[in-house]
Amino acid sequence: MRTRLRWAGVLAALTLLFTAPVPALAEEEQGAPVTVPALTDWTPASGSYTYGRSARLVADDATERRVADTLADDLRDAGHGTVPVVPDGARTGDIVIDVQPSRTSLGTEGYELRAGKRLSVTAATETGAFHGTRTILQLLAQGDRVPAGRTVDVPRYKERGVGVCACYIHVSMPWLENLVREMAYHKLNQLLLELKVKSDAHPEANTWGYYTKDEIRRLVALGKRYHVEIIPEINSPGHMDPWIENRPDLQLTDSDGNKQPSRLDITRPEAFAYYTSLIDEYAQVFPATSWHMGADEYMLGSDFAKYPQILKYAQDRYGPDATPQDAFIDFVNRVHAYAAGNGKKLRIWNDGLTGANTVPVAAGTTVEHWLNVATKPSRLRAQGYPLMNAAYALYLVRGGFHSDTKGLYDQSWDPRSFEGEKLVSAGGITGAKISLWPDNGRGETENEVAVALWPALRHIAQATWGAPHPDATYAGFTARATAVGHAPGWRDLTRVPVADGSYTFRASGRTFAAEVERTADGYVTVRTADGCLEVRGGRLTLNVPLQPGVEAAPQTCDPANTLQRWQLEPASGGYRLVNAITRMTVTVTEDGRLVQYPPDQRAPAVWQLA
């Protein structure tokens, strides 16, 4: 969580992004076909492949068939019809999936694509073959004809990702599912999610906005099918307030006796036991091979001097020359050992590595570098730590800073360009990711965030897979991105299921009249005779009323007020009314008031509109 960052302006042209037709890009006969990431190794041949309704997918074994089955579903979703999967006997017009473990030069994610009388994807692994099918989908998104030729396409970096902090607010599942599909379509392979899973072990921590375990299981299953690893994060020992606001016994206490609800007391065995119990519970739904513990901004706005117990802990454990920072590193290393004991590698942010410690961070800890501090990337790499570029320049902050994707493209940014230092070699760098933070939770709606995200996503895909500057201009690169379009199965979340107009809302004995009007970002306002329906009141978190039971009532209409934007979610017999920002649904109380609740706490009202 980056609490000190602020928003840039609200972005325009959202409707155009989601609804504009996808233009075809002019194709040079001898040039590589258009894809994102771009193909940098293309050898043209005479002729072309033409996709027709008689096309089949040829896959011999179970591994190949899994890839082919996913491709068949995606071809159908993309409007290319139903394509059968057959075991052998490729003929003209077919698409062949071929996994050959002996092709080790392709690595774990690379593939070879040949286009001629048929299309064939060859890879050493299932993941490599899957990536090859993403290229096929992008080519067919531009037409049924593919120029003949051959490419060997291997990523430059192992980790190519997106980070999303749904750590206080709730980001809708359809939005996250769209993200997984878009990532896979552009060959990104790692989604870092900082979020709260509704806990059975610690019900006192279940403040909104959490996700149920079944929701996470479905998202992880989608990620598995689309070869996107979903890595969970619970930030600690700072930014723990979503988890310990109702556990004062675990909160760090300063020398004046003041509790710090966002800081875990790293000197207490109970605090470590609590945190590791959460790791265990997350393991029930996240099979990822990594665990992200955050470890950023622990002393943000304060200093260790106010907490003498931390220095005492460090000196008791490491001797009289130990520093308070050693206690912090000690906590990181204990989590590292616990995660390793459960088959998971640890990941942390870099800003806690100030150099004030005498105890080193455990070997093998991946450091995600976002902030320019005293310990530079070159030093971390020299010390042997896997290093990921998560630069502040790649941030999209809800209600604040947005990454300058054009500027990054124009300067040929690549993962060697860290905050404060550019490295000469890519050795030791695992890759890079863009990061989405919700610092002002009501600053933009999800749909508005998507406008800034998609160009940034395509840029990071290009910069981590291949050459960072495939087109002479940024306009050329954006035309490339427009040509390949959105992933099959991507849902347009800006669609409104009813037309603008006057309606009578009826549900659970409550009736009211209102004008429904679509907003530019694809939600609606609900204007009654007394004003526009808005959620207001209760405790604010990131400027958002996230307290269940808060009333939704008419207020003075304000087009800029995102809390007055609503989603009409189709339900059996009518529509649920979901607030665009809080993501809670409206329920009708016994006395007829409209209040918000998470849908798993109170049954949402189903509104009939007449």
Phi, psi and omega in degrees: 000128183251086192288343185261006181270154180232163185281153162274198183278169176287133184278149179260178171067028181294315181300321179298319181300317187276335190244349183293142177295151180275115180282153173278142178271142176300133187245122174278132187302324184264356180273164178293144174302157185277123176214164170228115000294156182290149175278120183258355182228080184240125176249110183287157175223172180280147178093197182197166171258138177238123178278129179227174182291348176269002182297146175231161173255124184256120181214125188272315187247182186296321180297310180297323182293325177300316178296316182294321180297318178295317178298320179299315178298319181290323176298319177297313181296332180274002177088019181262012176085181180268123184245122180286151175255123183237158188280328184196186176075052181299141179227176181304133178094351181280166172241123188251129175253123186226110178259117181237098181305338180289345181278061186294337180295342178277351179069195183275347184229352181279169181205163170245133177241130175239133178239129178195236175294336174222168172257135177225136175245125178239136180209163177276341184223166175299319181297317178299316178298320178301314179301322177299325178290334175293322176297318178301315180298319179295320179294317181287340175295342182257003180141167184276355182254131177239125180297144180293144179163187184217144173218147167246119192235109185232133182290149178279331184234147184285321185250121184226105196218180176224137173246135179232125175261099169258044197274341173235306177278170179252126174260131189296149179297318176302324178294316179293323177295319174303317181298315179301315181295317179294321177300309182298321181300329181254017173066026169277146191230005184219121176246116177266122181241114170265110185204173179249122172268132180303124190264134170276325183286330184227072182298337178294345181267000189275060170274151181289145011247106178269174173238144176284160180295325178294322176300316181294319179302318180294320180293318179296322178296320176296316178300318179298316181296327183257017172058039173244113178282130181256114184255125181274156174223134161241112185292133179200159359276358172267172179055034182267003185302329175299339185255330188240013179298333177257015178233071180300338179293341180258355184279140176295135182245130182277179186292345176266002180088010181275131176281145178245094188294348178264355186241127177281139178281099186290351180273352187258128178302328181296327180292317178296318179297321179296313182296316181290334175293327175291321175303314180299319182289323177295329180297341178292335184236343179247106178275012185304154180274358180233156172231128179257123180254005177073273178064032179250154168055036182298318181256026180304123178079009181209193176208163184296337183300334180282356184229073184299338179295335181288316177298318179299317178301314182297316182290323177297328185269325189237003176102173188294340180272000181292155180245162175304327179298332178295327177295321177296312179297323177302317179296316178301315183291327176293322175294320177304312181296320180294315179297316180299323178295342178251019174077023182238141177270144184269144174232142177219161169281162189270343194290343176283352181268076188274350184089358181275002182264151171258343178266126181281154172293142183304138178302144178091352177289123176284128179256120176265111190268115180239338189231141178281104178236184188300321180276106188280161177304321181299323179291317178299319180292320178296330178280356173094008181280132170303134191235120176250140179270109177239046192303147174305329178297343181261012184276148166233109187254122182294113184087017183202223187296138172239135178306137177273083186298319178299315180298319179295318179295315183298331179266010180055046179302139172218173188297353175281348185268092179269167173293119176090352182195135172249126181272149181284321185250153176272358182300133179084352179268122183283332183153210184204163177209155169267154185228135179249125183236145186255040191306321171245094190298340179255007183293327177213153172278167177304317182295326176290321177300323182299329180299315180283331186290314190298316175299319180295322179297316181292325178293315181293328175298315180294315186288338181261336180270313188225208179294138188284350187221069186286339181242150185297330182230160176295326177299322176295321179292319179293327175295321176300313181296322179294324183296322182278340173070199181268163181293147171302140181087351176296135183255134175281101184279002176268358180288135178251128189282354178231155178281156174302143177158185181268134183223155167256122179267129178227128175193137171051040178081000179252135179228136172208154179260142181203153170269127177257127181223130179292139175266164183298334181265012171090022172246194176225154165259148180242099187260113176264180178296339183259359180135188184266135182297131184213145172271125182211140176115175181073188182282139179263140172232121186053039177071018184237133176283087185266012181277122175298148180090356178288143186280145169255117186217160179296136175226169177304128185293133180219108183302335181275351184276105184291341177288351175265011179255137188228154174249128173268103185264116182303136177218162180302118179089003179162224185219143167271149179254111185246129178288134185295335183259308183285338182062022173259155182262154181277133175239149178260125178282172180297331179267012172089005179280154176261121181228157181260141175212150168301142186295341178272356178262319178224139180296125180295146172292139175254113188268130169267130182252125180233000000 
